[in-house]
Amino acid sequence: MLLGASFFWGTTFVAQSTGMADLGPFSYAAARYLIGVVALIFVLFFTRKSRRKERLSGKYSHGFGAGLLIGIILFSASSMQQIAIQYSTAGKAAFITCLYIVFVPIGAKLLGKKIRPENFVGATLAIIGLYLLAVKENFSIQYGDLILFASSFFWTAHILTIDKFASKVDVVELSAAQLFTTMILSFAAMLIFENPSPAAFKSAWFSIAYAGIMSSGVAFTLQIFGQKYAEPASAAILMSFEAIFGALSGWLILDEVMSGREIFGCILMLVGMIVTQFRLLFAGRRGG
């Protein structure tokens, strides 16, 4: 589930990039999350019987309240990412966003969990990689890269908050509520900051539909289901593969090309991500 989510997120970086040719970031996000909400309304309808059984058995706990809180975090993370993509490439955006794999164990430590030496090693490699990827040789950093770096903290908060609620509430309701909240906030921001035309929405319909259905509707729901069964650190490493999918799709579809320095930075970030979870991966190979 989590690997599937990472695939849809990674390929959606291309949709986000192409979809904003004529649309502002909030307009694109509003349309995208509207479609995601509609898709999940159908899911809510078709899963109503299982929800009714849970109510009768006393196991049901609604996910709307938690979803509203998580939706505010998702709006913040998604908006920053959407704005930054205007000034960066899909591949770079995917890699910088995935710094959450370093921040998640640190955040888990603040919530009372143990942080291990490999977390510090992985963080160091990832930060060096980020420097090579985002900072130019004249020691300047692009505006979009800085916003993406900041957004990774919000994606970290999103993962940790879902970890807290995913096993306690109805996951479909939680997903629908977070998308609904993000949609409402995106529409509000669109009305305040942008003035899109119907023609602009029409020209971006495919990018909006792909991101709305596959990323917003499917991937975020897969994330919540997956995090019911996975620790946040292990979930983060699986979801971080969106960086690989994002870079590959940017190269294959948008003809994006990275310099040798940027590619080496991506490699260091990827190694840092894996090192951060080395103990978990090694334990998995030993069967426990």
C-alpha positions as CSV (number, residue, x, y, z in Angstrom):
1,M,0.0,0.0,0.0
2,L,2.7,2.5,1.0
3,L,4.9,1.6,-2.1
4,G,1.8,2.1,-4.3
5,A,1.2,5.5,-2.7
6,S,4.8,6.5,-3.4
7,F,4.4,5.6,-7.0
8,F,1.3,7.8,-7.5
9,W,2.9,10.6,-5.5
10,G,6.1,10.4,-7.5
11,T,4.4,10.5,-10.9
12,T,2.1,13.3,-9.7
13,F,5.1,15.6,-9.5
14,V,4.9,15.7,-13.4
15,A,1.2,16.4,-13.3
16,Q,1.7,19.2,-10.8
17,S,4.4,20.7,-13.0
18,T,2.4,20.5,-16.3
19,G,-0.9,21.4,-14.7
20,M,0.3,24.8,-13.6
21,A,1.1,26.0,-17.1
22,D,-2.0,28.3,-17.0
23,L,-3.2,27.8,-13.4
24,G,-1.9,29.2,-10.1
25,P,-0.9,26.7,-7.3
26,F,-4.0,27.2,-5.2
27,S,-6.4,26.9,-8.3
28,Y,-4.7,23.7,-9.3
29,A,-4.8,22.3,-5.7
30,A,-8.5,23.3,-5.3
31,A,-9.5,21.4,-8.5
32,R,-7.3,18.5,-7.6
33,Y,-8.6,18.0,-4.1
34,L,-12.2,18.5,-5.3
35,I,-11.8,15.5,-7.5
36,G,-10.2,13.6,-4.7
37,V,-13.1,14.4,-2.4
38,V,-15.7,13.2,-5.0
39,A,-13.8,10.0,-5.5
40,L,-13.8,9.3,-1.8
41,I,-17.5,10.0,-1.5
42,F,-18.0,7.0,-3.7
43,V,-15.7,5.0,-1.5
44,L,-17.6,6.1,1.6
45,F,-20.8,5.0,0.0
46,F,-19.6,1.5,-1.0
47,T,-18.0,0.9,2.4
48,R,-21.1,2.0,4.4
49,K,-22.0,-1.6,5.2
50,S,-18.7,-2.5,6.9
51,R,-19.0,0.8,8.8
52,R,-22.5,-0.2,10.0
53,K,-21.1,-3.6,11.2
54,E,-18.4,-1.8,13.2
55,R,-21.0,0.4,14.9
56,L,-23.0,-2.6,15.9
57,S,-19.9,-4.4,17.3
58,G,-18.8,-1.3,19.2
59,K,-15.5,-1.1,17.2
60,Y,-16.4,2.0,15.2
61,S,-14.7,5.4,15.8
62,H,-15.3,8.2,13.3
63,G,-12.4,9.8,11.5
64,F,-13.8,13.2,10.7
65,G,-12.4,15.1,13.6
66,A,-8.9,13.8,13.2
67,G,-9.2,14.3,9.4
68,L,-9.9,18.0,9.9
69,L,-6.7,18.5,11.9
70,I,-4.6,16.5,9.5
71,G,-6.2,18.4,6.6
72,I,-4.8,21.6,7.9
73,I,-1.3,20.1,8.0
74,L,-1.8,18.6,4.5
75,F,-3.0,22.0,3.1
76,S,0.2,23.6,4.5
77,A,2.5,21.0,3.1
78,S,0.8,20.6,-0.3
79,S,0.5,24.4,-0.8
80,M,4.2,25.0,-0.2
81,Q,5.1,22.1,-2.5
82,Q,2.8,23.4,-5.2
83,I,4.2,26.9,-5.0
84,A,7.8,25.6,-5.0
85,I,7.3,23.5,-8.2
86,Q,6.9,26.7,-10.1
87,Y,10.6,27.4,-9.4
88,S,12.0,23.9,-9.4
89,T,11.9,20.7,-11.4
90,A,9.7,17.6,-10.7
91,G,12.8,15.5,-9.9
92,K,14.4,17.9,-7.5
93,A,11.0,18.6,-5.9
94,A,10.5,14.9,-5.2
95,F,14.0,14.4,-3.7
96,I,13.9,17.5,-1.4
97,T,10.3,16.7,-0.3
98,C,11.5,13.2,0.8
99,L,13.8,14.7,3.5
100,Y,10.9,13.7,5.7
101,I,12.5,10.3,6.0
102,V,15.2,11.9,8.0
103,F,12.9,14.2,10.1
104,V,10.3,11.4,10.9
105,P,12.7,9.5,13.3
106,I,13.7,12.8,14.9
107,G,10.0,13.7,15.3
108,A,9.3,10.3,16.7
109,K,12.1,10.9,19.3
110,L,10.4,14.1,20.4
111,L,7.2,12.0,20.9
112,G,9.1,9.6,23.2
113,K,10.6,7.1,20.9
114,K,14.3,6.2,20.7
115,I,16.6,7.7,18.1
116,R,19.5,5.6,16.9
117,P,23.1,6.5,15.7
118,E,22.2,5.6,12.1
119,N,19.6,8.3,12.1
120,F,22.3,10.9,12.7
121,V,24.5,9.3,10.0
122,G,21.6,9.2,7.5
123,A,20.7,12.8,8.3
124,T,24.2,14.0,7.7
125,L,24.4,12.2,4.3
126,A,21.0,13.6,3.3
127,I,21.9,17.1,4.2
128,I,25.1,16.9,2.2
129,G,23.1,15.5,-0.7
130,L,20.6,18.3,-0.4
131,Y,23.3,20.9,-0.5
132,L,24.8,19.4,-3.7
133,L,21.3,19.1,-5.2
134,A,19.9,22.5,-4.3
135,V,22.8,24.9,-3.7
136,K,24.6,26.2,-6.7
137,E,28.4,26.3,-7.0
138,N,28.3,30.1,-6.3
139,F,26.6,29.3,-2.9
140,S,23.2,30.4,-3.9
141,I,20.0,28.4,-3.3
142,Q,16.9,28.6,-5.5
143,Y,13.7,30.0,-4.0
144,G,11.7,26.9,-4.8
145,D,14.3,24.6,-3.2
146,L,14.0,26.6,0.0
147,I,10.2,26.3,0.1
148,L,10.5,22.6,-0.6
149,F,12.9,22.1,2.3
150,A,10.4,23.9,4.6
151,S,7.5,21.8,3.3
152,S,9.3,18.6,4.3
153,F,8.7,19.5,7.9
154,F,5.0,19.7,7.3
155,W,5.1,16.3,5.5
156,T,6.9,15.0,8.6
157,A,4.1,16.3,10.8
158,H,1.5,14.7,8.3
159,I,3.1,11.3,8.6
160,L,3.4,11.4,12.4
161,T,-0.1,12.7,12.9
162,I,-1.5,9.9,10.7
163,D,0.5,7.4,12.7
164,K,-1.2,8.6,15.8
165,F,-4.8,8.2,14.4
166,A,-4.7,5.6,11.6
167,S,-5.2,2.6,13.9
168,K,-7.8,4.3,16.1
169,V,-10.4,5.7,13.6
170,D,-12.2,4.9,10.4
171,V,-9.5,5.4,7.7
172,V,-11.8,6.2,4.8
173,E,-13.5,8.9,6.8
174,L,-10.2,10.3,7.9
175,S,-8.9,10.4,4.3
176,A,-12.1,12.1,3.1
177,A,-12.1,14.7,5.9
178,Q,-8.4,15.6,5.3
179,L,-9.0,16.1,1.6
180,F,-12.2,18.1,2.2
181,T,-10.4,20.4,4.6
182,T,-7.5,20.9,2.1
183,M,-10.0,21.5,-0.7
184,I,-11.9,24.2,1.3
185,L,-8.7,26.0,2.3
186,S,-7.3,25.8,-1.3
187,F,-10.5,27.3,-2.7
188,A,-10.3,30.1,-0.1
189,A,-6.7,30.8,-1.0
190,M,-7.6,30.7,-4.7
191,L,-10.3,33.3,-4.3
192,I,-8.0,35.6,-2.3
193,F,-4.8,35.3,-4.3
194,E,-5.8,34.1,-7.8
195,N,-8.3,34.7,-10.6
196,P,-8.3,31.6,-12.8
197,S,-10.3,31.3,-16.0
198,P,-12.5,28.3,-17.0
199,A,-10.3,27.8,-20.0
200,A,-7.3,27.3,-17.7
201,F,-9.0,24.6,-15.8
202,K,-10.1,23.0,-19.1
203,S,-6.5,23.0,-20.5
204,A,-5.2,21.3,-17.4
205,W,-8.0,18.7,-17.0
206,F,-5.8,15.6,-17.4
207,S,-3.2,16.7,-14.9
208,I,-5.9,17.7,-12.5
209,A,-7.8,14.4,-12.9
210,Y,-4.6,12.3,-12.5
211,A,-3.5,14.1,-9.3
212,G,-7.1,14.3,-8.0
213,I,-7.9,10.6,-8.4
214,M,-4.6,8.8,-8.1
215,S,-2.6,11.0,-5.7
216,S,-5.3,12.7,-3.6
217,G,-8.0,10.0,-3.6
218,V,-6.0,6.7,-4.0
219,A,-2.5,7.4,-2.6
220,F,-3.5,9.3,0.5
221,T,-6.0,6.6,1.4
222,L,-3.4,3.9,0.8
223,Q,-1.0,5.8,3.1
224,I,-3.5,5.8,5.9
225,F,-4.3,2.1,5.5
226,G,-0.6,1.3,5.3
227,Q,0.3,3.3,8.4
228,K,-2.2,1.2,10.4
229,Y,0.3,-1.6,10.2
230,A,3.7,0.1,9.9
231,E,5.8,2.1,12.3
232,P,6.3,5.7,11.1
233,A,10.0,5.2,10.3
234,S,9.4,2.1,8.2
235,A,6.5,3.8,6.5
236,A,8.7,6.8,5.7
237,I,11.3,4.8,3.9
238,L,8.7,3.1,1.7
239,M,7.0,6.4,0.9
240,S,10.3,8.0,0.2
241,F,10.5,6.0,-3.1
242,E,8.3,8.8,-4.5
243,A,11.7,10.6,-5.0
244,I,12.8,7.9,-7.4
245,F,9.5,7.7,-9.2
246,G,9.4,11.5,-9.4
247,A,12.9,11.8,-10.8
248,L,12.3,9.0,-13.3
249,S,9.0,10.4,-14.5
250,G,10.4,13.9,-14.8
251,W,13.2,12.5,-17.0
252,L,11.0,10.3,-19.1
253,I,8.0,12.6,-19.6
254,L,9.4,16.2,-19.2
255,D,12.9,15.5,-20.5
256,E,14.4,17.0,-17.3
257,V,18.1,16.7,-17.0
258,M,20.2,16.9,-13.8
259,S,23.9,17.9,-13.7
260,G,26.5,15.5,-12.4
261,R,26.6,17.4,-9.1
262,E,22.8,17.2,-8.7
263,I,22.7,13.5,-9.5
264,F,25.5,12.8,-6.9
265,G,23.4,14.9,-4.4
266,C,20.4,12.7,-5.2
267,I,22.5,9.5,-4.6
268,L,23.7,10.8,-1.2
269,M,20.2,11.7,-0.2
270,L,19.0,8.2,-1.2
271,V,21.8,6.6,0.7
272,G,21.0,8.8,3.7
273,M,17.4,7.7,3.5
274,I,18.4,4.0,3.5
275,V,21.0,4.4,6.2
276,T,18.5,6.0,8.4
277,Q,16.4,2.8,8.3
278,F,19.4,0.4,8.2
279,R,18.6,-1.3,11.5
280,L,15.0,-1.8,10.5
281,L,15.9,-3.3,7.1
282,F,18.6,-5.6,8.6
283,A,16.1,-6.8,11.2
284,G,13.6,-7.5,8.5
285,R,16.1,-9.7,6.6
286,R,16.7,-11.7,9.8
287,G,13.0,-12.2,10.1
288,G,12.3,-9.9,13.0
